[in-house]
Amino acid sequence: MPRPLGELEDAVMTRVWKWNRPVTVREVLEDLQQERSIAYTTVMTVLDNLHQKGWVRREAEGRAYRYEAVSTRAAYSAALMNEAWGQSDNPAAALVAFFGMMSAEQREALRDAMRIVSPELPAEVPAEVPAEVPSEVSSEVPSGPEEAGGEAGR
């Protein structure tokens, strides 16, 4: 499981993922400098660390390197969610609580994703969590969106 990226690692990887091509330290530096004061050597060190951690691969170009993402941001996010879910002592309750935190747009994206990975599912998946939750799950499910961290609690 990948460790979550630090703030600067995430800022660098965001650019690598967004540009979706091999990038140089200079390109990342110039883009980052639009938001913050940062040194070339700092960006170079972060990209080197990301390479050592397996997030990017690099190819020599003269005396410098071009860096490219090894996987997508979506794969990174999925790995983080899978790890968090796997650490739960009640995965079903964790999922119900997670679904309760989702916006309508996120639930629609979930339905679309489920249709892609499980085409045998009915065309319409319920938009809301059923009123009756199995007893092995319900003891750990938050009572409402406020407790679950949903939109009403924000």
C-alpha positions as CSV (number, residue, x, y, z in Angstrom):
1,M,0.0,0.0,0.0
2,P,1.3,3.4,-0.9
3,R,1.8,5.8,1.9
4,P,-0.2,9.0,1.4
5,L,1.9,11.7,-0.4
6,G,3.1,14.6,1.5
7,E,1.9,18.1,0.6
8,L,4.9,19.0,-1.7
9,E,4.9,15.4,-3.1
10,D,1.2,15.8,-3.9
11,A,1.8,19.2,-5.6
12,V,4.5,17.8,-7.8
13,M,2.6,14.6,-8.6
14,T,-0.5,16.7,-9.4
15,R,1.4,18.3,-12.2
16,V,2.9,15.1,-13.5
17,W,-0.5,13.4,-13.5
18,K,-2.2,16.5,-15.1
19,W,0.3,16.9,-17.9
20,N,0.4,13.1,-18.6
21,R,3.8,13.2,-20.2
22,P,7.5,13.1,-19.2
23,V,8.3,16.3,-17.4
24,T,11.5,18.1,-16.3
25,V,12.4,19.5,-12.9
26,R,12.5,23.0,-14.6
27,E,8.9,22.6,-15.9
28,V,7.5,21.5,-12.5
29,L,9.6,24.3,-10.8
30,E,8.2,27.0,-13.0
31,D,4.6,25.9,-12.5
32,L,5.0,25.6,-8.7
33,Q,6.6,29.0,-8.5
34,Q,3.3,30.5,-9.7
35,E,1.9,29.5,-6.2
36,R,4.9,29.5,-3.9
37,S,8.6,30.3,-3.6
38,I,10.5,27.1,-4.1
39,A,14.1,26.2,-5.1
40,Y,15.1,24.1,-8.1
41,T,17.0,21.7,-5.8
42,T,13.9,21.2,-3.7
43,V,11.8,20.1,-6.7
44,M,14.8,18.0,-7.9
45,T,14.9,16.3,-4.4
46,V,11.2,15.7,-4.3
47,L,11.2,14.1,-7.8
48,D,14.2,12.0,-6.9
49,N,12.4,10.8,-3.7
50,L,9.2,10.1,-5.8
51,H,11.4,8.0,-8.1
52,Q,12.9,6.1,-5.2
53,K,9.4,5.4,-3.8
54,G,8.3,4.1,-7.2
55,W,5.8,6.9,-8.0
56,V,7.7,8.1,-11.1
57,R,10.2,6.6,-13.6
58,R,12.9,8.7,-15.1
59,E,14.9,8.7,-18.3
60,A,18.1,10.6,-18.7
61,E,18.1,13.5,-21.1
62,G,21.6,15.0,-21.3
63,R,22.6,15.9,-17.7
64,A,19.0,16.0,-16.5
65,Y,16.1,13.6,-16.2
66,R,12.5,13.5,-17.6
67,Y,10.0,12.1,-15.1
68,E,6.8,10.2,-15.8
69,A,4.1,8.9,-13.5
70,V,4.1,5.1,-13.0
71,S,0.3,5.1,-12.4
72,T,-2.6,7.4,-12.4
73,R,-4.1,9.6,-9.7
74,A,-7.2,7.4,-9.9
75,A,-5.1,4.3,-9.1
76,Y,-3.4,6.2,-6.2
77,S,-6.8,7.3,-4.8
78,A,-8.2,3.8,-5.2
79,A,-5.2,2.3,-3.3
80,L,-5.7,4.7,-0.5
81,M,-9.4,4.0,-0.2
82,N,-8.7,0.2,-0.4
83,E,-6.2,0.4,2.4
84,A,-8.5,2.5,4.6
85,W,-11.4,0.1,4.0
86,G,-9.1,-2.9,4.6
87,Q,-8.1,-1.6,8.0
88,S,-11.7,-1.4,9.2
89,D,-12.9,-4.1,11.7
90,N,-16.4,-3.8,10.0
91,P,-15.9,-3.2,6.3
92,A,-19.6,-3.2,5.6
93,A,-20.2,-0.5,8.2
94,A,-17.3,1.5,6.8
95,L,-18.8,1.4,3.3
96,V,-22.3,2.4,4.5
97,A,-20.7,5.4,6.4
98,F,-18.6,6.3,3.4
99,F,-21.6,6.2,1.1
100,G,-23.5,8.4,3.5
101,M,-20.8,11.0,3.1
102,M,-21.1,11.1,-0.7
103,S,-22.8,13.9,-2.6
104,A,-25.4,13.1,-5.2
105,E,-22.8,13.5,-8.0
106,Q,-20.5,11.1,-6.2
107,R,-23.2,8.5,-5.8
108,E,-24.0,8.8,-9.5
109,A,-20.3,8.2,-10.3
110,L,-20.4,5.2,-8.0
111,R,-23.4,3.8,-9.8
112,D,-21.7,4.4,-13.2
113,A,-18.5,2.6,-11.9
114,M,-20.5,-0.3,-10.6
115,R,-22.2,-0.8,-14.0
116,I,-18.8,-0.8,-15.6
117,V,-17.2,-3.4,-13.3
118,S,-20.5,-5.4,-12.8
119,P,-22.5,-5.2,-16.0
120,E,-24.9,-7.9,-14.6
121,L,-26.2,-5.4,-12.0
122,P,-29.7,-4.0,-12.7
123,A,-29.7,-0.8,-14.7
124,E,-31.0,1.2,-11.7
125,V,-29.2,0.9,-8.4
126,P,-31.0,2.5,-5.5
127,A,-30.0,6.2,-5.1
128,E,-30.2,6.0,-1.3
129,V,-29.0,3.6,1.3
130,P,-31.9,1.2,2.3
131,A,-33.8,2.1,5.4
132,E,-33.1,-1.3,6.9
133,V,-29.4,-2.0,7.3
134,P,-28.4,-5.6,8.3
135,S,-27.9,-5.9,12.1
136,E,-24.2,-6.8,11.8
137,V,-23.7,-3.5,10.0
138,S,-26.2,-1.2,11.7
139,S,-24.5,-1.1,15.1
140,E,-21.6,0.8,13.6
141,V,-23.4,2.9,11.1
142,P,-23.8,6.6,12.0
143,S,-27.4,7.6,12.6
144,G,-27.5,10.4,10.1
145,P,-25.4,12.5,7.7
146,E,-24.2,14.8,10.5
147,E,-22.6,11.9,12.4
148,A,-21.3,10.4,9.2
149,G,-19.7,13.6,8.1
150,G,-22.1,14.0,5.2
151,E,-23.2,17.3,3.6
152,A,-25.6,18.2,6.3
153,G,-22.8,18.1,8.8
154,R,-20.5,20.4,6.9
